[in-house]
Amino acid sequence: MESELTGWTLEEQGLARTVFERARARELEDLILTLRTRTEDLQSSEDIWQLHDFLSIRRHGIEGRQAFQISGLLFVFAAFVKEGLVEPEELEGLSADKRAKISAMALF
């Protein structure tokens, strides 16, 4: 049964929560690996400030998607797909309409 307030069934909400948490874990794993590589290459104060800027940008992006909110989830999933953090197959279980919207938004 679909909630009139959200347009998401309870099953879709459960799947979305699982996919969302997996994508966030992948994003943080990727960031840690990137940091390990980038810190090995630090050679100057300029490198340090560039790393700081990189981290600030990444933090802003990650924190902007931190809260699980149904209202903006299609946009978040589209970004996750575009960034390779979610494979479209992981979204099977969502309605065809939601998957089509996510796929279309991921193109831009």
BAMIZA-123565 format. One record per residue: residue number from 1; y, x, z of N, C-alpha, C in turn; residue in three letters. Coordinates in steps of 0.05 Angstrom, whole numbers, plus 5000, padded with zeros to 4 digits. Atoms other than C-alpha are relative to their C-alpha. Layout:
# BAMIZA-123565
{NUM {Y X Z} {Y X Z} {Y X Z} ALA} ...
//
This chain:
# BAMIZA-123565
{1 {4976 5017 5000} {5000 5000 5000} {5025 5018 5000} MET} {2 {4976 4984 5003} {5068 5027 4980} {5022 4989 5019} GLU} {3 {4978 5008 4982} {5125 5026 5030} {5024 4992 4983} SER} {4 {4977 5009 5015} {5184 4986 5005} {5024 5019 5004} GLU} {5 {4978 4982 4994} {5231 5036 5038} {4999 5026 4986} LEU} {6 {5003 4974 5012} {5203 5099 5008} {4990 5000 4972} THR} {7 {5013 5000 5026} {5165 5079 4946} {4976 5018 4999} GLY} {8 {5024 4983 4999} {5108 5124 4969} {4979 4987 5017} TRP} {9 {5022 5010 4984} {5040 5102 4993} {4995 5019 5023} THR} {10 {5007 4982 4977} {5013 5130 5058} {4983 5023 4990} LEU} {11 {5016 4979 5011} {4962 5169 5017} {5017 5021 4985} GLU} {12 {4982 4982 5014} {5017 5198 4973} {5017 5017 5021} GLU} {13 {4984 4986 4980} {5058 5216 5035} {4983 5022 5013} GLN} {14 {5018 4980 4989} {4997 5252 5065} {4996 5024 4981} GLY} {15 {5004 4979 5020} {4984 5291 5001} {5026 5016 4997} LEU} {16 {4974 4986 5003} {5058 5307 4994} {5005 5019 5023} ALA} {17 {4996 4983 4977} {5061 5335 5064} {4983 5025 4998} ARG} {18 {5018 4978 5003} {5000 5379 5051} {5010 5020 4978} THR} {19 {4991 4983 5022} {5027 5405 4984} {5026 5014 5008} VAL} {20 {4975 4989 4991} {5096 5416 5015} {4996 5023 5019} PHE} {21 {5005 4979 4980} {5069 5457 5073} {4987 5025 4986} GLU} {22 {5013 4977 5015} {5025 5499 5026} {5021 5015 4984} ARG} {23 {4979 4987 5016} {5084 5513 4980} {5019 5016 5017} ALA} {24 {4983 4985 4982} {5128 5534 5038} {4986 5026 5010} ARG} {25 {5015 4976 4991} {5074 5581 5063} {4998 5021 4977} ALA} {26 {5001 4982 5023} {5067 5611 4993} {5027 5013 4996} ARG} {27 {4974 4990 5003} {5142 5619 4989} {5006 5023 5020} GLU} {28 {4996 4980 4979} {5144 5658 5055} {4983 5024 4995} LEU} {29 {5018 4977 5007} {5084 5701 5035} {5012 5016 4978} GLU} {30 {4987 4986 5022} {5120 5718 4970} {5024 5016 5010} ASP} {31 {4977 4987 4990} {5183 5735 5007} {4992 5025 5016} LEU} {32 {5009 4977 4984} {5146 5781 5055} {4991 5023 4982} ILE} {33 {5009 4979 5018} {5112 5818 4998} {5023 5013 4985} LEU} {34 {4977 4989 5013} {5178 5825 4962} {5016 5018 5018} THR} {35 {4986 4984 4981} {5211 5852 5024} {4987 5027 5005} LEU} {36 {5014 4975 4996} {5157 5904 5034} {5006 5019 4977} ARG} {37 {4995 4984 5024} {5168 5929 4963} {5029 5010 5001} THR} {38 {4971 4992 5001} {5244 5928 4968} {5008 5019 5022} ARG} {39 {4993 4981 4978} {5247 5963 5035} {4990 5028 4995} THR} {40 {5010 4973 5007} {5205 6020 5009} {5019 5015 4981} GLU} {41 {4982 4988 5020} {5257 6032 4955} {5029 5004 5011} ASP} {42 {4973 4997 4989} {5318 6034 5002} {5007 5030 5001} LEU} {43 {4992 4972 5000} {5356 6098 4991} {5030 5004 5007} GLN} {44 {4972 4997 4995} {5429 6083 5003} {5011 4975 5015} SER} {45 {4988 5023 4987} {5476 6038 5041} {5004 4976 4980} SER} {46 {4997 5021 5020} {5488 6000 4976} {4973 4984 4997} GLU} {47 {5026 5013 5001} {5413 5985 4973} {4996 4981 5024} ASP} {48 {5002 5017 4976} {5417 5957 5044} {5016 4975 4996} ILE} {49 {4982 5024 5003} {5475 5911 5027} {4989 4981 4978} TRP} {50 {5013 5017 5021} {5439 5887 4964} {4976 4985 5012} GLN} {51 {5022 5013 4987} {5378 5872 5006} {5010 4977 5018} LEU} {52 {4988 5021 4983} {5422 5834 5055} {5008 4976 4983} HIS} {53 {4991 5022 5017} {5452 5793 4999} {4976 4984 4989} ASP} {54 {5024 5013 5010} {5383 5779 4970} {4988 4982 5022} PHE} {55 {5011 5016 4978} {5358 5755 5038} {5017 4976 5006} LEU} {56 {4982 5022 4994} {5419 5712 5049} {4996 4977 4979} SER} {57 {5004 5020 5021} {5408 5677 4982} {4973 4986 5004} ILE} {58 {5026 5011 4996} {5334 5668 4995} {4999 4981 5024} ARG} {59 {4999 5016 4976} {5347 5642 5065} {5013 4973 4995} ARG} {60 {4986 5025 5007} {5396 5591 5039} {4982 4981 4985} HIS} {61 {5018 5017 5016} {5345 5566 4988} {4977 4989 5016} GLY} {62 {5023 5009 4984} {5287 5563 5037} {5009 4980 5021} ILE} {63 {4991 5019 4980} {5327 5529 5092} {5009 4974 4988} GLU} {64 {4991 5025 5014} {5354 5479 5042} {4976 4982 4994} GLY} {65 {5024 5017 5005} {5282 5455 5031} {4982 4998 5024} ARG} {66 {5016 4998 4976} {5258 5463 5102} {4990 4974 5010} GLN} {67 {5007 5026 4989} {5257 5391 5123} {4984 4984 4979} ALA} {68 {5016 5017 5017} {5203 5346 5094} {5013 4972 5000} PHE} {69 {4986 5026 5003} {5243 5286 5069} {4991 4987 4974} GLN} {70 {5010 5015 5023} {5212 5235 5023} {5022 4996 4979} ILE} {71 {4979 5007 5019} {5279 5218 4992} {5006 5021 4979} SER} {72 {4994 4979 5019} {5288 5285 4958} {4976 5015 4991} GLY} {73 {5024 4985 5005} {5216 5305 4950} {4993 5005 4971} LEU} {74 {5005 4996 5028} {5211 5296 4875} {5016 5025 4990} LEU} {75 {4983 4977 5008} {5268 5347 4866} {4988 5026 5012} PHE} {76 {5011 4977 4987} {5236 5395 4916} {4974 5008 4986} VAL} {77 {5025 4994 5013} {5168 5390 4882} {5005 5011 4972} PHE} {78 {4993 4990 5026} {5200 5401 4814} {5009 5030 5002} ALA} {79 {4992 4972 4996} {5232 5465 4840} {4976 5017 5007} ALA} {80 {5024 4985 4993} {5166 5487 4871} {4983 5005 4975} PHE} {81 {5016 4996 5024} {5130 5476 4805} {5013 5020 4982} VAL} {82 {4985 4981 5017} {5184 5513 4766} {4998 5028 5010} LYS} {83 {5001 4974 4988} {5180 5571 4815} {4971 5010 5003} GLU} {84 {5028 4992 4999} {5103 5573 4811} {4988 4998 5028} GLY} {85 {5010 5003 4973} {5095 5553 4884} {4980 4976 5002} LEU} {86 {5018 5023 5002} {5058 5488 4865} {4990 4998 4972} VAL} {87 {5011 5006 5026} {5011 5477 4808} {4999 4970 4996} GLU} {88 {4999 5029 5005} {5017 5408 4775} {4974 4986 5009} PRO} {89 {5025 5012 4992} {4943 5396 4790} {5000 4993 5030} GLU} {90 {4999 5005 4971} {4959 5398 4865} {5013 4973 5006} GLU} {91 {4986 5026 4996} {5001 5335 4855} {4984 4976 4991} LEU} {92 {5017 5022 5007} {4943 5294 4830} {4995 4984 5025} GLU} {93 {5001 5017 4977} {4940 5235 4876} {5026 4986 5004} GLY} {94 {4974 5014 5002} {5013 5219 4866} {4999 4982 4976} LEU} {95 {5000 5018 5023} {5029 5162 4819} {5007 5015 4974} SER} {96 {4994 4987 5026} {5033 5179 4745} {5030 5002 4996} ALA} {97 {4971 5001 5003} {5107 5160 4747} {5013 5024 5015} ASP} {98 {4989 4978 4984} {5122 5210 4803} {4993 5027 4987} LYS} {99 {5009 4974 5012} {5082 5266 4769} {5016 5005 4974} ARG} {100 {4984 4997 5025} {5119 5253 4703} {5029 5008 5006} ALA} {101 {4972 4993 4993} {5187 5256 4737} {5001 5029 5010} LYS} {102 {5001 4973 4991} {5168 5321 4772} {4997 5019 4977} ILE} {103 {5004 4982 5023} {5143 5352 4707} {5025 5002 4983} SER} {104 {4976 5000 5016} {5206 5331 4670} {5022 5017 5013} ALA} {105 {4979 4986 4985} {5253 5358 4724} {4993 5030 5001} MET} {106 {5007 4971 4999} {5214 5424 4727} {5007 5015 4975} ALA} {107 {4993 4987 5025} {5233 5438 4655} {5028 5011 5000} LEU} {108 {4972 4992 4999} {5306 5448 4674} {5006 5019 5022} PHE} 
//
